[in-house]
């Protein structure tokens, strides 16, 4: 990475964290430098699905997975903690981050990011948590593996469907599937922002390994 990486992501002398600006494809939304004491959280905007709920819908709590199905699901997700990110492994990095390490820091990025009008912060946090969840089954497939993009997507989609079935016909499983598909298809402003977080996290990790 070297000096080029440092130009992409840095910390100013005033301890103001600077995020990379999302690309123009992110609906030209840009992150500004911010001081945590001044901007503590991103404004939570109601999603389109939430705004369409009826009074009866809002009055009824969403069903949760049964204890047994939740345990089965979480046991499978344990693999995310033990599976190392393949890109760093192939570069012989000592103690490389796991998939869950990567997802967790992306979740924190969404949590502390500055306000962006029209963006659902909670949705970004959830999407960051689930965007690589299928890798609990298929592993971290990288471009150097020679797997066509369409085949990679198919494998991951099948893995996600299996994981959702572990939770049964629950609203949580449906929500997780919808979030994953939005990210995969890059179909919403939140998905575009979380994809930017994915790039930022990789640069942060590279800088830490360089040090």
C-alpha positions in Angstrom: 0.0 0.0 0.0 2.6 2.6 1.0 2.1 6.3 0.5 -0.8 5.8 -1.9 -2.8 4.1 0.9 -2.0 6.9 3.3 -3.3 9.4 0.8 -6.6 7.5 0.6 -7.2 7.3 4.3 -5.6 9.5 7.1 -6.2 11.1 10.4 -5.9 14.8 10.7 -3.9 16.6 13.4 -7.2 17.6 15.1 -8.1 13.9 15.5 -11.0 14.3 13.0 -11.6 11.0 11.3 -11.7 11.3 7.5 -13.6 8.7 5.5 -13.0 8.0 1.8 -15.6 9.7 -0.3 -17.9 7.2 -2.0 -17.6 7.0 -5.8 -19.9 8.9 -8.1 -22.0 5.8 -8.4 -23.1 6.2 -4.8 -25.6 8.8 -5.8 -22.9 11.3 -5.4 -23.2 11.0 -1.6 -19.9 12.1 0.0 -18.6 11.6 3.5 -17.3 14.7 5.2 -14.7 14.8 7.9 -16.3 14.7 11.3 -15.5 14.9 14.9 -17.3 12.2 17.0 -18.2 14.7 19.7 -20.0 16.8 17.2 -21.6 14.1 15.1 -22.4 11.1 17.2 -24.5 9.1 14.9 -26.1 8.9 11.4 -29.7 10.0 11.2 -32.0 7.1 11.1 -34.4 7.4 8.1 -37.5 5.2 7.8 -37.1 2.8 4.9 -39.7 2.5 2.2 -40.9 -0.8 3.5 -41.4 0.6 7.0 -43.4 3.6 5.7 -45.9 1.2 4.0 -46.7 -0.7 7.2 -50.3 -0.6 8.4 -51.4 0.1 11.9 -51.9 -3.6 12.5 -48.4 -4.4 11.2 -46.8 -1.9 13.5 -48.8 -3.2 16.5 -47.6 -6.8 16.1 -44.0 -7.6 16.9 -41.9 -9.5 14.3 -41.6 -13.2 15.1 -38.2 -14.3 16.3 -36.4 -17.6 15.5 -36.9 -20.5 17.9 -34.0 -21.1 20.4 -33.0 -24.3 18.6 -33.0 -22.8 15.1 -31.1 -19.8 16.4 -28.4 -22.0 17.9 -28.1 -24.0 14.7 -27.7 -20.8 12.7 -25.2 -19.2 15.1 -23.1 -22.5 15.3 -22.7 -22.3 11.5 -21.8 -18.6 11.7 -19.0 -19.6 14.0 -17.0 -20.5 10.9 -16.8 -16.8 10.1 -14.7 -16.3 13.2 -12.2 -19.0 12.2 -12.0 -18.5 8.5 -9.3 -16.1 7.6 -9.6 -13.6 4.7 -8.1 -15.4 1.8 -6.4 -12.4 0.2 -4.2 -11.8 3.3 -3.5 -15.6 3.6 -2.2 -15.7 0.1 0.1 -12.8 0.9 1.6 -14.7 3.8 0.3 -12.2 6.4 0.9 -13.4 9.9 -2.3 -13.5 11.9 -4.7 -12.3 9.2 -8.1 -11.0 10.0 -11.1 -13.4 9.9 -14.2 -12.8 7.9 -16.1 -11.8 11.0 -13.3 -9.3 11.9 -13.9 -7.7 8.6 -17.7 -7.6 8.9 -17.5 -6.3 12.5 -15.4 -3.3 11.7 -17.6 -2.5 8.7 -20.6 -2.5 11.1 -18.7 0.0 13.3 -18.1 2.2 10.3 -21.8 2.3 9.6 -22.4 3.1 13.3 -20.1 6.1 13.6 -20.4 7.5 10.1 -21.8 11.1 9.7 -25.3 12.0 8.8 -26.3 11.4 5.2 -29.8 12.6 4.2 -32.1 9.8 3.0 -29.9 7.0 4.3 -31.1 4.4 6.8 -28.2 4.0 9.2 -29.6 0.9 10.9 -30.0 -0.7 7.6 -26.4 0.0 6.7 -25.3 -1.6 10.0 -27.3 -4.7 9.4 -26.1 -5.0 5.8 -22.5 -4.7 6.9 -23.1 -7.6 9.4 -24.6 -9.9 6.8 -22.9 -9.0 3.5 -20.3 -11.8 3.7 -22.4 -14.2 5.8 -22.6 -16.8 3.0 -18.8 -17.2 3.3 -19.5 -19.3 6.4 -20.2 -22.1 3.9 -18.4 -21.2 0.7 -15.4 -19.6 2.2 -13.7 -16.4 1.0 -13.6 -16.7 -2.8 -11.1 -14.2 -4.4 -10.6 -13.2 -8.0 -7.3 -15.1 -8.0 -9.3 -18.3 -7.5 -10.5 -18.2 -11.1 -14.2 -18.6 -10.2 -16.5 -16.7 -12.6 -18.4 -13.9 -10.9 -21.8 -15.5 -11.8 -20.7 -18.9 -10.3 -19.5 -17.2 -7.2 -22.8 -15.4 -6.8 -24.7 -18.7 -7.3 -22.7 -20.5 -4.7 -23.1 -17.7 -2.2 -26.8 -17.4 -2.9 -27.4 -21.1 -2.3 -25.4 -20.9 0.9 -27.5 -18.0 2.1 -30.7 -19.8 1.3 -29.5 -22.8 3.4 -28.6 -20.5 6.3 -32.0 -18.8 6.1 -33.7 -22.2 6.2 -32.0 -22.9 9.5 -34.0 -20.0 10.9 -37.3 -21.3 9.4 -40.0 -19.1 7.9 -39.1 -16.2 10.2 -39.1 -12.5 9.4 -35.5 -12.3 10.5 -34.5 -14.8 7.8 -36.4 -12.8 5.2 -34.8 -9.6 6.3 -31.3 -11.1 6.2 -32.0 -12.5 2.7 -33.3 -9.1 1.4 -30.3 -7.2 2.9 -27.8 -9.7 1.3 -29.5 -9.4 -2.1 -29.5 -5.6 -2.0 -25.8 -5.7 -1.3 -25.1 -8.3 -3.9 -27.1 -6.4 -6.6 -25.9 -3.0 -5.4 -29.5 -1.9 -5.8 -29.9 0.7 -3.1 -28.1 3.8 -1.8 -27.4 1.8 1.4 -25.8 -1.0 -0.6 -23.5 1.4 -2.4 -22.4 3.0 0.8 -21.7 -0.4 2.5 -19.7 -1.4 -0.6 -17.6 1.7 0.0 -17.1 0.7 3.6 -15.9 -2.7 2.3 -13.1 -0.9 0.4 -12.3 1.4 3.3 -11.9 -1.5 5.7 -9.6 -3.3 3.4 -7.4 -0.2 3.1 -7.4 0.2 6.9 -6.3 -3.4 7.3 -3.6 -3.1 4.8 -2.2 0.0 6.5 -2.2 -1.9 9.8 -0.3 -4.8 8.3 2.2 -2.4 6.6 2.9 -0.9 10.1 
